[in-house]
């Protein structure tokens, strides 16, 4: 009976880990990664449009991103959107493509990025713990209704705790990998 709730809780925890992967990919590490531009939104014909829907983004070199728009008339708007963003990158527009050179990060900036990534990871851990709390509350309600026994409640709490530990461990591993990536010179 409580297995359905367990499956829902695990699905939510998996979604949280996937969100952490996406969030970590948007943090600049001194290496060119097209995911850096996922948060960029361009005003395209008075409609906020994600950059990846207007152009292809490639990384031909370790420190270079090339943005090739499908409509050349949007080059200037893409350039302005990148300049307005918090990435701190300077776009170079040659009339056909936009090039973004990823500069080396200073030690201070690296430490700031590590703090940012740790904050993101803590938010994901809290989200996973919230899923655990909600699941346990549902299990307790089931026990009060009489749909599960006290033994089932204890078993369900143990299982959801194991899931919580597993997914928090995954977030911690992602965080450790990202910290190493950021601090690499």
Buried (B, 14 or more C-beta within 10 A) or exposed (E): EBEEBBEBBBEBBBEBBEBBBEBBBBBBBBBBBBBBBBEBBBEBEEEEBEBBEBBEBBBEEEEBBBBEBEEEEBBEBBBEBBEEBEBEBEBEBEEEBBBBEBEEBEEEBBEEBBEBBEEBBEBBBEBBBEBBEBBBEBBBEBBEEEEBEEEBBEBBBEBBEEBBEEBBEBBEEBBEEBBEBBBEE
